[in-house]
Amino acid sequence: MAAADKVAYMAASLRFKKASFVTKFFDSFDFVSPARSGDIVKIDAEIVKIGQTSVTVKVVADNQITGEKLFESTAVLVNIRDGKKAALKD
């Protein structure tokens, strides 16, 4: 789950380079398939919504050995400046 948070953060930060994001929310992680020792796991993130101060990121993990989806979740990251929400700027 920590890796999913990092990937969501990277996706948001690559889109808004001057933003300072914190994770506000992560939807439930529904693990539909297990990963075993030695498996190669790929975690993808895609921005699905951009608000005034926040970004919603879809995160999907796939097992590259079996081709099975491991989980899918959604994260909301908020831009913070001086301890308060701040508008996102390109």
CORTAFEN-V415609 format. One record per residue. N is the residue number from 0. NEAR is the number of other ideal C-beta (glycine too) atoms within 10 Angstrom. Layout:
n={N;N}
near={NEAR;NEAR}
This chain:
n={0;1;2;3;4;5;6;7;8;9;10;11;12;13;14;15;16;17;18;19;20;21;22;23;24;25;26;27;28;29;30;31;32;33;34;35;36;37;38;39;40;41;42;43;44;45;46;47;48;49;50;51;52;53;54;55;56;57;58;59;60;61;62;63;64;65;66;67;68;69;70;71;72;73;74;75;76;77;78;79;80;81;82;83;84;85;86;87;88;89}
near={12;6;11;21;17;14;19;27;18;14;20;25;15;10;14;17;8;11;21;12;22;11;15;13;11;17;13;9;14;10;14;11;13;10;18;8;4;6;13;10;13;11;16;12;20;11;16;10;11;13;13;9;17;20;24;18;27;17;24;16;23;19;17;11;12;14;8;14;14;21;19;18;19;15;23;18;25;20;22;15;12;6;6;9;15;16;10;19;9;7}
